[in-house]
Amino acid sequence: MDTRYKLQFIANQNGQLLRNAISNQGISKKALTSIKFNGGTILVNGIEKNVRHVLNEGDEITIIFPPEEISDGLIVEQGELNILFEDEALLIIEKPPFMNTIPSREHPTGSVANFVSGYFQQKGIHSTVHIVTRLDHNTSGLVCIAKHSHIHHLMGLQQKRGQINKQYEAIVHGHVDLDEQQIIAPIGRSETSIIERVVRSDGQYSHTDVKVLKRGYSNNGEPLTHVRLKLHTGRTHQIRVHMAYIGHPLVGDDLYGGSKSLLNRQALHCVLLEMVHPITMEKLSFSSDLLESLKKLMNN
């Protein structure tokens, strides 16, 4: 059984070169080269053709991409995945806290990528793991994974255009005064740490919307605020840096001034992902409830 990823579409005009029709599907030059030299095939009405072939309206084009190899060094593992959605192109999962999205030198196993590679192997899906939306080790919630490099390419274009809507909820220290606000402050690396980011004038443009959902207190009387956050840019640690910048670090985020006395990880959860399906062009929306461990931080 041929398990290579296939893309099919119908030519919509006479006299168009196959190369141009393929380009209009968002297939990159790199992917086209890989198709040509690494075991892919281009068919028109079931017959193999080269990219200089002239199409007729109504011709059926089938692009068969080369099989993908698992990334070097990625350890294939069987593990539990909470899958919310799956089709031939995408996989949407809920990531628990204390799990890497991708393996690191210190933690080569137990990541989302390790478990997804095992899932692909179990299902006979010949693909490596392409993470579209990544979460920090301690952040929980929704993660989008592409099941092929071409899909990853198309989703990357959506990200660059700001067409993927990512929203989070967090519990932060103190009472945030404004019900709604925009934080537009450039983020760059700290001069004293390879991990920490800071707001700095020469940093990258960064934009976060903040909406207060609830103000309350912890069991020991500490003021806390439950906020909803929308990212317009995707900088490393953006939410954590921006909330610390306005004086309200996330509960549990000791890297940016939060305290671990109430929670032993940053109180941050990706609650919403919205995007356009890269093949069907259908609008997709996925939601994830805030975890009970975060809800119970505020007792009123």
C-alpha positions as CSV (number, residue, x, y, z in Angstrom):
1,M,0.0,0.0,0.0
2,D,1.4,3.4,-1.0
3,T,1.2,5.6,2.1
4,R,3.0,8.6,0.6
5,Y,1.1,11.9,1.0
6,K,-1.0,12.8,-2.0
7,L,-2.5,16.1,-3.1
8,Q,-5.2,16.2,-5.9
9,F,-6.8,19.1,-7.7
10,I,-8.5,20.0,-11.0
11,A,-6.9,22.3,-13.6
12,N,-9.2,25.3,-14.0
13,Q,-7.9,26.7,-17.3
14,N,-6.7,25.6,-20.7
15,G,-3.0,26.2,-21.7
16,Q,-1.6,26.5,-18.3
17,L,1.8,24.9,-17.6
18,L,1.7,22.2,-15.0
19,R,4.6,24.0,-13.2
20,N,2.4,27.1,-12.7
21,A,-0.7,25.1,-11.6
22,I,1.5,23.4,-9.0
23,S,2.9,26.7,-7.8
24,N,-0.7,28.0,-7.3
25,Q,-1.3,25.2,-4.8
26,G,1.4,26.6,-2.6
27,I,3.9,23.9,-3.3
28,S,7.4,25.4,-2.7
29,K,10.3,25.1,-5.2
30,K,12.1,23.1,-2.5
31,A,9.2,20.6,-2.4
32,L,9.0,20.4,-6.1
33,T,12.7,19.6,-6.3
34,S,12.2,16.9,-3.7
35,I,9.3,15.4,-5.6
36,K,11.5,15.2,-8.7
37,F,14.6,13.7,-7.2
38,N,13.5,11.9,-4.0
39,G,10.8,9.5,-5.0
40,G,7.8,11.6,-5.7
41,T,5.5,11.6,-8.8
42,I,3.4,14.1,-10.7
43,L,0.4,12.6,-12.6
44,V,-2.1,14.2,-15.0
45,N,-5.2,12.0,-15.4
46,G,-3.2,9.1,-14.0
47,I,-0.2,9.5,-16.4
48,E,3.2,10.7,-15.2
49,K,4.1,14.2,-16.7
50,N,6.9,16.7,-16.3
51,V,6.3,20.3,-15.1
52,R,6.4,21.6,-18.7
53,H,3.2,19.7,-19.6
54,V,0.4,22.0,-20.9
55,L,-2.9,21.4,-19.1
56,N,-6.5,21.4,-20.3
57,E,-9.3,22.6,-18.1
58,G,-10.7,19.7,-16.1
59,D,-7.4,17.7,-16.0
60,E,-6.9,15.9,-12.7
61,I,-3.5,16.5,-11.2
62,T,-2.1,14.2,-8.5
63,I,1.0,15.2,-6.6
64,I,2.6,12.3,-4.8
65,F,5.2,13.5,-2.3
66,P,8.3,11.5,-1.4
67,P,8.1,9.4,1.8
68,E,9.5,11.3,4.8
69,E,12.1,10.0,7.1
70,I,11.9,10.5,10.9
71,S,14.2,13.4,12.0
72,D,17.7,12.3,13.0
73,G,18.0,11.7,16.7
74,L,14.2,11.7,17.3
75,I,13.5,8.7,19.6
76,V,10.2,7.0,18.7
77,E,8.1,6.4,21.8
78,Q,4.6,5.1,22.5
79,G,2.8,7.4,24.9
80,E,-0.6,8.9,25.7
81,L,-1.8,11.7,23.4
82,N,-5.1,13.6,24.0
83,I,-6.2,14.0,20.3
84,L,-9.0,16.5,19.7
85,F,-8.9,16.4,15.9
86,E,-7.2,14.4,13.1
87,D,-7.4,14.2,9.4
88,E,-4.9,13.5,6.6
89,A,-3.3,17.0,7.1
90,L,-3.5,18.0,10.7
91,L,-3.4,16.7,14.3
92,I,-4.6,18.9,17.2
93,I,-3.8,17.7,20.7
94,E,-4.0,18.9,24.3
95,K,-0.6,19.0,25.9
96,P,-0.3,18.6,29.6
97,P,2.0,20.7,31.7
98,F,5.6,19.4,32.4
99,M,6.0,18.0,28.9
100,N,8.3,19.4,26.2
101,T,6.8,20.0,22.7
102,I,10.1,18.9,21.2
103,P,12.9,16.9,22.8
104,S,15.9,18.7,24.1
105,R,19.5,17.7,25.0
106,E,18.5,17.5,28.7
107,H,15.2,15.7,27.9
108,P,15.5,13.6,24.8
109,T,12.4,11.6,25.5
110,G,8.8,12.1,26.7
111,S,8.0,15.0,24.5
112,V,5.0,15.6,22.2
113,A,7.3,14.9,19.2
114,N,8.5,11.6,20.6
115,F,4.9,10.4,21.2
116,V,3.5,11.7,17.9
117,S,6.3,9.8,16.1
118,G,5.3,6.7,17.9
119,Y,1.7,7.3,17.0
120,F,2.6,7.8,13.3
121,Q,4.5,4.6,13.4
122,Q,1.6,2.7,14.9
123,K,-0.8,4.1,12.3
124,G,1.6,3.5,9.4
125,I,1.9,7.2,8.6
126,H,5.3,7.7,7.0
127,S,6.0,11.2,8.1
128,T,8.2,13.0,10.6
129,V,6.7,15.4,13.2
130,H,6.1,19.0,12.1
131,I,5.1,21.2,15.1
132,V,3.1,24.2,13.9
133,T,2.3,25.8,17.3
134,R,4.7,25.2,20.2
135,L,4.2,25.5,23.9
136,D,6.7,25.9,26.7
137,H,7.5,22.8,28.9
138,N,5.3,24.1,31.7
139,T,2.5,25.6,29.6
140,S,-0.5,23.4,28.9
141,G,-3.2,23.4,26.2
142,L,-3.7,23.2,22.4
143,V,-0.9,22.2,20.0
144,C,-1.2,22.0,16.2
145,I,0.9,19.5,14.3
146,A,1.2,19.1,10.6
147,K,1.4,15.6,9.2
148,H,3.5,16.5,6.2
149,S,6.2,19.0,5.3
150,H,4.0,20.6,2.6
151,I,1.2,21.1,5.2
152,H,3.8,22.6,7.6
153,H,4.8,25.0,4.8
154,L,1.2,26.1,4.2
155,M,0.6,26.5,8.0
156,G,3.8,28.5,8.3
157,L,2.5,30.9,5.6
158,Q,-0.7,31.4,7.7
159,Q,1.4,32.2,10.8
160,K,3.4,34.8,8.9
161,R,0.2,36.4,7.7
162,G,-1.2,36.4,11.2
163,Q,-4.0,34.1,10.2
164,I,-3.7,31.6,13.1
165,N,-5.6,32.9,16.2
166,K,-3.9,31.7,19.4
167,Q,-5.5,32.7,22.7
168,Y,-4.4,31.8,26.3
169,E,-5.7,32.1,29.8
170,A,-3.5,32.8,32.8
171,I,-3.6,33.5,36.5
172,V,-1.3,36.5,37.3
173,H,-0.2,38.1,40.5
174,G,-2.0,41.3,41.7
175,H,-5.2,42.9,40.4
176,V,-4.8,44.1,36.8
177,D,-6.4,47.6,36.7
178,L,-7.6,47.9,33.1
179,D,-10.3,45.6,32.0
180,E,-8.8,45.5,28.5
181,Q,-5.4,46.7,27.2
182,Q,-2.8,46.2,24.5
183,I,0.8,45.6,25.4
184,I,3.0,46.6,22.5
185,A,6.6,46.3,23.7
186,P,9.6,44.9,21.8
187,I,11.2,41.7,23.2
188,G,14.8,40.6,22.9
189,R,17.3,38.3,24.7
190,S,18.5,39.2,28.1
191,E,22.2,40.2,28.2
192,T,22.7,38.0,31.3
193,S,20.9,34.8,30.3
194,I,20.6,32.6,27.3
195,I,17.0,31.6,28.3
196,E,15.4,34.8,29.7
197,R,13.9,37.4,27.4
198,V,13.3,41.1,28.3
199,V,11.5,44.2,26.9
200,R,14.2,46.2,25.2
201,S,14.2,49.0,22.7
202,D,16.2,47.0,20.1
203,G,14.0,43.9,20.5
204,Q,11.5,42.4,18.0
205,Y,8.0,44.0,17.7
206,S,5.7,42.2,20.1
207,H,2.0,42.6,20.6
208,T,-0.3,41.0,23.2
209,D,-4.0,41.8,24.0
210,V,-5.0,41.4,27.6
211,K,-8.6,41.0,28.9
212,V,-9.5,40.6,32.5
213,L,-11.9,37.7,33.2
214,K,-12.0,37.8,37.0
215,R,-10.2,39.5,39.9
216,G,-10.0,37.5,43.1
217,Y,-7.8,36.2,45.9
218,S,-5.9,33.1,46.7
219,N,-6.6,31.0,49.8
220,N,-4.0,32.9,51.7
221,G,-5.5,36.3,50.6
222,E,-3.1,37.2,47.8
223,P,-4.7,39.3,45.1
224,L,-4.8,37.5,41.7
225,T,-6.3,38.1,38.3
226,H,-7.6,35.6,35.7
227,V,-6.8,37.0,32.2
228,R,-7.4,36.1,28.6
229,L,-4.5,36.8,26.2
230,K,-4.4,37.0,22.5
231,L,-1.0,36.9,20.7
232,H,-0.5,39.0,17.5
233,T,3.1,38.0,17.4
234,G,4.9,34.8,18.5
235,R,8.0,35.8,20.4
236,T,9.7,33.4,22.8
237,H,8.1,33.7,26.3
238,Q,6.0,36.7,25.0
239,I,3.1,36.4,27.4
240,R,5.4,35.8,30.4
241,V,7.6,38.8,29.5
242,H,4.7,41.2,28.7
243,M,2.8,40.4,31.9
244,A,5.9,40.8,34.0
245,Y,6.6,44.1,32.2
246,I,3.3,45.6,33.4
247,G,3.9,44.3,36.9
248,H,1.7,41.2,36.9
249,P,3.9,38.1,36.4
250,L,2.3,34.8,36.0
251,V,1.7,32.7,39.1
252,G,4.4,30.0,39.3
253,D,6.7,31.8,36.8
254,D,9.8,32.4,39.0
255,L,11.9,33.2,35.9
256,Y,10.0,36.4,35.4
257,G,9.2,37.4,39.0
258,G,6.2,35.1,39.8
259,S,6.0,32.9,42.9
260,K,5.8,29.1,43.1
261,S,4.2,29.2,46.5
262,L,0.7,28.7,44.9
263,L,1.7,26.6,41.9
264,N,4.9,24.9,40.7
265,R,4.7,25.9,37.1
266,Q,3.5,29.0,35.2
267,A,-0.3,29.3,35.3
268,L,-0.7,29.5,31.5
269,H,-3.0,27.4,29.2
270,C,-3.6,27.7,25.5
271,V,-7.5,27.7,25.3
272,L,-8.2,28.5,21.7
273,L,-6.7,27.8,18.2
274,E,-8.4,29.1,15.1
275,M,-7.1,28.6,11.6
276,V,-8.1,27.8,8.0
277,H,-7.6,24.3,6.9
278,P,-4.6,24.3,4.5
279,I,-6.3,22.0,1.9
280,T,-10.1,22.3,2.3
281,M,-10.0,26.1,3.2
282,E,-12.6,25.3,5.9
283,K,-12.4,27.5,9.0
284,L,-11.4,25.5,12.0
285,S,-11.8,26.3,15.7
286,F,-10.6,24.3,18.7
287,S,-11.0,25.1,22.4
288,S,-9.6,23.7,25.6
289,D,-10.9,24.3,29.1
290,L,-8.6,25.8,31.7
291,L,-7.2,23.0,33.9
292,E,-8.7,22.6,37.4
293,S,-5.3,23.2,39.0
294,L,-5.4,26.7,37.6
295,K,-9.1,27.3,38.2
296,K,-8.8,26.5,41.9
297,L,-6.0,29.1,42.5
298,M,-8.7,31.8,43.0
299,N,-11.3,31.0,45.6
300,N,-13.6,34.0,44.9
